[in-house]
Amino acid sequence: MKIALGADHAGFEYKDRIADMLRKTGHEVLDFGTHDATPVDYPQYGYAVGEAVASGQADRGIVVCGSSLGIAMAANKVPGVRCAPVFEPYMTELARRHNDANVLALSERLTGWEMTEQLLRAFFDTPFEGGRHAHRTEQLFQFTDDQRTRTLKAIEGGSVTDAQTPKDLL
């Protein structure tokens, strides 16, 4: 599998360890940096990994920053990316199984290395279930002007009334 990696100055040490681990297990790594503790802006690294995954240059991506939050927000700006910031293995499994997460966001400052290894195993070992979840993940990229109009009507009315899963998917 080809994996895109990116991190800011608060995540580069884990990124480098992840790259080594992935190479040792036979994955090809696209390392977009950064490579030292010089302060950098995390969005550029989230965008790069997101674009690599969304364009098909990489099968999956991993981004790392101090908290995992900012870099995840950046990656999720790229259409086609489903980036999940995770802190424990079951959460990671659900991100893959139910949401088909294709980018994982990790925190170097808040997550120990042993836990990070567990999160990576869950990310790579858990398949996407599909089924009713496929219908829902497709909607993540359907926020068009029509969807926005429906959402604004729901806000005005005080309730969402048209969020129905098709019966054949239940």
C-alpha atoms as a printed R data frame, in Angstrom:
    type eleno elety resid chain resno       x      y      z
1   ATOM     1    CA   MET     A     1   0.000  0.000  0.000
2   ATOM     2    CA   LYS     A     2   1.220  3.537 -0.726
3   ATOM     3    CA   ILE     A     3   0.907  5.832  2.297
4   ATOM     4    CA   ALA     A     4   1.228  9.629  2.308
5   ATOM     5    CA   LEU     A     5   2.670 11.160  5.481
6   ATOM     6    CA   GLY     A     6   2.818 14.734  6.675
7   ATOM     7    CA   ALA     A     7   3.456 16.503  9.956
8   ATOM     8    CA   ASP     A     8   4.239 19.884 11.384
9   ATOM     9    CA   HIS     A     9   7.077 20.643 13.808
10  ATOM    10    CA   ALA     A    10   5.053 19.197 16.708
11  ATOM    11    CA   GLY     A    11   4.545 15.866 14.952
12  ATOM    12    CA   PHE     A    12   7.610 15.185 12.819
13  ATOM    13    CA   GLU     A    13   9.253 12.758 15.264
14  ATOM    14    CA   TYR     A    14   6.227 10.417 15.224
15  ATOM    15    CA   LYS     A    15   5.933 10.872 11.454
16  ATOM    16    CA   ASP     A    16   9.510  9.694 11.032
17  ATOM    17    CA   ARG     A    17   8.928  6.701 13.320
18  ATOM    18    CA   ILE     A    18   5.726  5.855 11.435
19  ATOM    19    CA   ALA     A    19   7.571  6.077  8.104
20  ATOM    20    CA   ASP     A    20  10.219  3.630  9.352
21  ATOM    21    CA   MET     A    21   7.577  1.256 10.686
22  ATOM    22    CA   LEU     A    22   5.592  1.355  7.428
23  ATOM    23    CA   ARG     A    23   8.655  0.746  5.257
24  ATOM    24    CA   LYS     A    24   9.650 -2.230  7.423
25  ATOM    25    CA   THR     A    25   6.201 -3.763  6.868
26  ATOM    26    CA   GLY     A    26   6.406 -3.363  3.080
27  ATOM    27    CA   HIS     A    27   4.478 -0.141  2.497
28  ATOM    28    CA   GLU     A    28   5.660  2.570  0.135
29  ATOM    29    CA   VAL     A    29   5.868  5.955  1.870
30  ATOM    30    CA   LEU     A    30   5.403  9.425  0.417
31  ATOM    31    CA   ASP     A    31   6.888 11.726  3.067
32  ATOM    32    CA   PHE     A    32   5.834 15.343  2.575
33  ATOM    33    CA   GLY     A    33   7.671 16.601  5.670
34  ATOM    34    CA   THR     A    34   8.378 18.454  7.824
35  ATOM    35    CA   HIS     A    35  11.695 17.042  8.997
36  ATOM    36    CA   ASP     A    36  12.713 19.078 12.046
37  ATOM    37    CA   ALA     A    37  11.435 21.244 14.891
38  ATOM    38    CA   THR     A    38  11.516 24.532 12.963
39  ATOM    39    CA   PRO     A    39   8.002 26.007 13.354
40  ATOM    40    CA   VAL     A    40   5.852 25.551 10.250
41  ATOM    41    CA   ASP     A    41   2.170 25.972  9.385
42  ATOM    42    CA   TYR     A    42   0.345 22.628  9.719
43  ATOM    43    CA   PRO     A    43  -2.348 23.276  7.058
44  ATOM    44    CA   GLN     A    44   0.138 22.868  4.201
45  ATOM    45    CA   TYR     A    45   0.997 19.345  5.347
46  ATOM    46    CA   GLY     A    46  -2.648 18.376  5.843
47  ATOM    47    CA   TYR     A    47  -3.457 19.657  2.355
48  ATOM    48    CA   ALA     A    48  -0.527 17.785  0.774
49  ATOM    49    CA   VAL     A    49  -1.466 14.446  2.333
50  ATOM    50    CA   GLY     A    50  -5.144 15.012  1.547
51  ATOM    51    CA   GLU     A    51  -4.424 15.807 -2.105
52  ATOM    52    CA   ALA     A    52  -2.163 12.765 -2.458
53  ATOM    53    CA   VAL     A    53  -4.956 10.505 -1.161
54  ATOM    54    CA   ALA     A    54  -7.822 12.215 -3.010
55  ATOM    55    CA   SER     A    55  -5.920 12.158 -6.311
56  ATOM    56    CA   GLY     A    56  -5.043  8.470 -5.982
57  ATOM    57    CA   GLN     A    57  -1.297  9.033 -5.645
58  ATOM    58    CA   ALA     A    58  -1.576  7.377 -2.223
59  ATOM    59    CA   ASP     A    59  -3.975  4.734 -0.925
60  ATOM    60    CA   ARG     A    60  -4.167  6.234  2.560
61  ATOM    61    CA   GLY     A    61  -2.639  9.039  4.547
62  ATOM    62    CA   ILE     A    62  -1.404  9.823  8.018
63  ATOM    63    CA   VAL     A    63  -0.992 13.319  9.421
64  ATOM    64    CA   VAL     A    64   0.560 14.248 12.746
65  ATOM    65    CA   CYS     A    65   0.624 17.481 14.734
66  ATOM    66    CA   GLY     A    66   0.683 18.370 18.407
67  ATOM    67    CA   SER     A    67  -3.017 17.714 18.995
68  ATOM    68    CA   SER     A    68  -4.131 16.060 15.696
69  ATOM    69    CA   LEU     A    69  -6.980 18.546 15.427
70  ATOM    70    CA   GLY     A    70  -5.693 21.353 13.230
71  ATOM    71    CA   ILE     A    71  -3.984 19.108 10.717
72  ATOM    72    CA   ALA     A    72  -7.148 16.948 10.510
73  ATOM    73    CA   MET     A    73  -9.238 20.039  9.777
74  ATOM    74    CA   ALA     A    74  -6.824 20.979  7.002
75  ATOM    75    CA   ALA     A    75  -6.856 17.496  5.447
76  ATOM    76    CA   ASN     A    76 -10.662 17.420  5.561
77  ATOM    77    CA   LYS     A    77 -10.814 20.554  3.396
78  ATOM    78    CA   VAL     A    78  -9.671 18.411  0.453
79  ATOM    79    CA   PRO     A    79 -12.681 16.929 -1.399
80  ATOM    80    CA   GLY     A    80 -12.567 13.139 -1.155
81  ATOM    81    CA   VAL     A    81 -10.756 13.024  2.176
82  ATOM    82    CA   ARG     A    82 -12.279 11.514  5.294
83  ATOM    83    CA   CYS     A    83  -9.686 12.300  7.963
84  ATOM    84    CA   ALA     A    84 -10.302 11.087 11.507
85  ATOM    85    CA   PRO     A    85  -8.400 12.385 14.538
86  ATOM    86    CA   VAL     A    86  -8.335  9.400 16.884
87  ATOM    87    CA   PHE     A    87  -7.102  8.619 20.389
88  ATOM    88    CA   GLU     A    88  -8.024  4.988 21.019
89  ATOM    89    CA   PRO     A    89  -8.257  1.783 18.927
90  ATOM    90    CA   TYR     A    90 -12.036  1.253 18.893
91  ATOM    91    CA   MET     A    91 -12.536  4.811 17.681
92  ATOM    92    CA   THR     A    92 -10.031  4.064 14.895
93  ATOM    93    CA   GLU     A    93 -11.857  0.850 13.961
94  ATOM    94    CA   LEU     A    94 -15.160  2.716 13.715
95  ATOM    95    CA   ALA     A    95 -13.553  5.452 11.624
96  ATOM    96    CA   ARG     A    96 -12.532  2.765  9.120
97  ATOM    97    CA   ARG     A    97 -15.516  0.400  9.403
98  ATOM    98    CA   HIS     A    98 -18.311  2.994  9.364
99  ATOM    99    CA   ASN     A    99 -16.755  6.116  7.813
100 ATOM   100    CA   ASP     A   100 -14.156  4.634  5.446
101 ATOM   101    CA   ALA     A   101 -11.547  7.018  6.880
102 ATOM   102    CA   ASN     A   102  -8.743  7.315  4.358
103 ATOM   103    CA   VAL     A   103  -6.535  9.643  6.399
104 ATOM   104    CA   LEU     A   104  -5.653  9.206 10.059
105 ATOM   105    CA   ALA     A   105  -4.726 12.192 12.241
106 ATOM   106    CA   LEU     A   106  -2.484 11.527 15.227
107 ATOM   107    CA   SER     A   107  -1.263 13.609 18.171
108 ATOM   108    CA   GLU     A   108   2.379 13.480 19.139
109 ATOM   109    CA   ARG     A   109   1.846 15.533 22.300
110 ATOM   110    CA   LEU     A   110  -1.227 13.738 23.652
111 ATOM   111    CA   THR     A   111  -0.791 10.095 22.598
112 ATOM   112    CA   GLY     A   112   2.001  7.778 23.737
113 ATOM   113    CA   TRP     A   113   3.943  5.809 21.168
114 ATOM   114    CA   GLU     A   114   2.570  2.399 22.240
115 ATOM   115    CA   MET     A   115  -0.983  3.666 21.781
116 ATOM   116    CA   THR     A   116  -0.015  5.194 18.430
117 ATOM   117    CA   GLU     A   117   1.154  1.762 17.277
118 ATOM   118    CA   GLN     A   118  -2.243  0.296 18.246
119 ATOM   119    CA   LEU     A   119  -4.045  3.077 16.358
120 ATOM   120    CA   LEU     A   120  -1.979  2.401 13.248
121 ATOM   121    CA   ARG     A   121  -2.686 -1.338 13.403
122 ATOM   122    CA   ALA     A   122  -6.417 -0.659 13.684
123 ATOM   123    CA   PHE     A   123  -6.270  1.806 10.778
124 ATOM   124    CA   PHE     A   124  -4.566 -0.688  8.474
125 ATOM   125    CA   ASP     A   125  -6.285 -3.882  9.661
126 ATOM   126    CA   THR     A   126  -9.920 -2.696  9.667
127 ATOM   127    CA   PRO     A   127 -11.892 -2.842  6.407
128 ATOM   128    CA   PHE     A   128 -14.763 -0.566  5.439
129 ATOM   129    CA   GLU     A   129 -18.109 -2.347  5.993
130 ATOM   130    CA   GLY     A   130 -19.971 -0.611  3.175
131 ATOM   131    CA   GLY     A   131 -23.720 -1.272  3.173
132 ATOM   132    CA   ARG     A   132 -25.697  1.422  4.943
133 ATOM   133    CA   HIS     A   133 -22.435  3.164  5.782
134 ATOM   134    CA   ALA     A   134 -21.525  3.667  2.105
135 ATOM   135    CA   HIS     A   135 -24.738  5.643  1.589
136 ATOM   136    CA   ARG     A   136 -23.795  7.887  4.491
137 ATOM   137    CA   THR     A   137 -20.159  8.435  3.575
138 ATOM   138    CA   GLU     A   138 -21.225  9.435  0.061
139 ATOM   139    CA   GLN     A   139 -23.293 12.223  1.613
140 ATOM   140    CA   LEU     A   140 -20.173 13.749  3.140
141 ATOM   141    CA   PHE     A   141 -19.307 15.122 -0.298
142 ATOM   142    CA   GLN     A   142 -22.815 16.168 -1.338
143 ATOM   143    CA   PHE     A   143 -22.990 19.493  0.454
144 ATOM   144    CA   THR     A   144 -24.092 21.375 -2.629
145 ATOM   145    CA   ASP     A   145 -26.176 24.538 -2.850
146 ATOM   146    CA   ASP     A   146 -29.331 22.354 -2.806
147 ATOM   147    CA   GLN     A   147 -28.185 20.587  0.361
148 ATOM   148    CA   ARG     A   148 -27.293 23.917  1.944
149 ATOM   149    CA   THR     A   149 -30.789 25.247  1.149
150 ATOM   150    CA   ARG     A   150 -32.356 22.145  2.766
151 ATOM   151    CA   THR     A   151 -30.119 22.547  5.811
152 ATOM   152    CA   LEU     A   152 -30.969 26.232  6.221
153 ATOM   153    CA   LYS     A   153 -34.704 25.356  6.000
154 ATOM   154    CA   ALA     A   154 -34.200 22.764  8.725
155 ATOM   155    CA   ILE     A   155 -32.486 25.346 10.911
156 ATOM   156    CA   GLU     A   156 -35.332 27.803 10.353
157 ATOM   157    CA   GLY     A   157 -37.877 25.094 11.152
158 ATOM   158    CA   GLY     A   158 -35.968 23.965 14.222
159 ATOM   159    CA   SER     A   159 -35.691 20.328 13.149
160 ATOM   160    CA   VAL     A   160 -34.206 18.066 10.473
161 ATOM   161    CA   THR     A   161 -37.092 16.117  8.983
162 ATOM   162    CA   ASP     A   162 -35.732 14.578  5.770
163 ATOM   163    CA   ALA     A   163 -32.748 12.538  6.993
164 ATOM   164    CA   GLN     A   164 -34.087  9.110  6.078
165 ATOM   165    CA   THR     A   165 -31.940  6.058  5.346
166 ATOM   166    CA   PRO     A   166 -33.438  4.164  2.391
167 ATOM   167    CA   LYS     A   167 -35.309  1.105  3.723
168 ATOM   168    CA   ASP     A   168 -33.282 -1.294  1.572
169 ATOM   169    CA   LEU     A   169 -30.154 -0.193  3.456
170 ATOM   170    CA   LEU     A   170 -31.550 -0.761  6.970
